[in-house]
Amino acid sequence: MSSKQNGFPEGDNGTWSELSIPGLLLSNDAVRGVHEAIECEWDSVRRSACQTAAGRALWKQVIDDPLAELFAGETYLKSIYEKIRKDLVNNAREISGVIIAVRTLWFDSKLEAALRSFQGGGGEESQVVLLGAGMDARPYRLGCLRESAVFEVDFPEVLKTKAAILEAAVSSGDEHHRPTMKAKTLKRVAADLRDGDWLEKLKTSGFEPRKTTVWILEGILYYLSQSHAMNVLKVIAEKCDVANTVFLADFMNKQATALSSSTFNFYCDWPELLLPSLGFSEVKLSQIGDPDANFGLLKDPLSLLNKLRNLHRSVQIHPDDGTPCSRLYLLEASGSPKRS
């Protein structure tokens, strides 16, 4: 099975390019010190931001994110690189990191479509809120944000670390990794989504509840407890009563969270039923591998993700091998005052 068959993009010369770590910047004392602190002080939830960045960096043939390497750090770059290398050598039907790649591209495409629809309806300026932003670099890489006010919400230490890495990139003189703001404005909001004051902190930073907003919750809901996740969803759903709202998020089913009960908490087997009950409308669910969540990266019909799509969602144990049917759902929902 070639890399074309299993969906991993080839380099310009028809082969997979070797890992190229930006040694100048990652050996920078400031950046190295930041990543050493991450390894020593951050828990698994916070470190997952670096793992996601590493996945985006190593799928660079489809994701243009020069900052991802810096946000990931050498530890996670080398770890995921080695997994990808082994998968390619073994002709695996799915390559490590493909879920991160597809998920990233899905959120990018849905965000761009939402902003285009707002602007097409009269050029309305919009807001984009990244909840649990982690090491997301969308404000620096997506041109569709040029008319949008972007808000990144995350733990204070995560945002401080991110700012330190960006500062080192600016002062390095490395043009390839120099951050260039694409969004109209960007504000970082230090808040814990488990606390009841995160929305107030968002408002204090300039968020306007009555302005058209796209909410992005990528890779965050399942780290919250059931009650905290529901509170976040309800807060966002309430915004549908006062402003045009688009909600983009990923949900795990129960079988997926059971794979790491110490890390994952919130799950929902039927999120397309949950969201309308909260006040969202026009809810659409996709699974990794669906036509709008494929991007040519899941070509093998016998890959695990494609086989899961062919099983009814109520099936919990795969009949072929007895493994749990762990699913990741991608949800797009909307709401508006007139529809509410």
Phi, psi and omega in degrees: 000125181274169178295335176292321181290320182271003168093354180282125184294140177272160176283183183298332182265012177087001177233165179286130181285144178292159179297129178240099181275131179290080189304322183301314183280319182287343174268356175302133184304319182295313181293317180298319179297322178298314183288331174294322178294322178302314182295327184273326193248337185272148174275180185295329180295313181291320181292339178299336177296322179288324178296319177297317178299322179296319177299317179294321181296321185275349171255041186292345177293339180240345180238116180270093183217080182300336181281344185301322180300318182290320180291331182283312185085160186299320184303311184280329175299313182292323181296309182289325177303315182295323178294318179296317180300315180295320179298318180291320178298322182270006181053045180298148180288335175230141182258139180308138179089356184295327179295318177299318181297310181296317180300315179300312181294325178296311179298318179301312184292320180289324177296313180299318180295320180296314181294323178295322180291323177295312182293326178290340180270016177133012175072027183295129176290139185236165174247149175232125180246121177259101179274130187065049189298329180053229181259030177295134181246019184305321180298343182257353185231350183251113180294339180294348181270007187297338178251014187243143170272121184253138177236126176254122181246126177193178178302146180305317183291328178292313181293324178295318179296316179300316179297322180294319179294317179297321179297319178295323179293321180296318185276355186282333185084002178279105185295325183296324183256013179285124180290129178238117184293126176259331181287156178298313175215157177220127176232134179260130186243111180282111182200153176255121183295347177278348178267155183279358185254010185295325179292321178296321177295324177295316178296319180299332180275002176114357178295134181249110185302333184267007179261145178310131187220139168253124178257127179243120177237082182260119176064039183229321189302317187288349174278345180273160173290166180302316182289319180293319179297317179296323178297318178298315180298320180294320178300315180292319180299326179296334179293340179297337180284342186236350183203153171299127188227134171239133184240125179234124183203161172245143182235143170263150170275175185298321182296326180290316181292333180292342179294336177212079184295340179279344183250314185260142183232295185287136175217161175206118181283335183225065183297335179290347173264327180295312188297316177298328179293340179269343179126359176279157177230171178048052181278132178231131179251137174231152171248154176304124182108343176296163183308324180267005181220052183229304177057029178073013185259354181231073187272338184280116181295342181263008176293156183303316183294321178290323178293323178298322181297335182271356176262144176299143187293346178281344179288125183259333180240127183293127183292339182285318187227001177076012179275156179296142176277083182276121186238146172242121181258139176252122186243132174239123180222162181213169177194157179208158182305316183292324179285323178296000000 
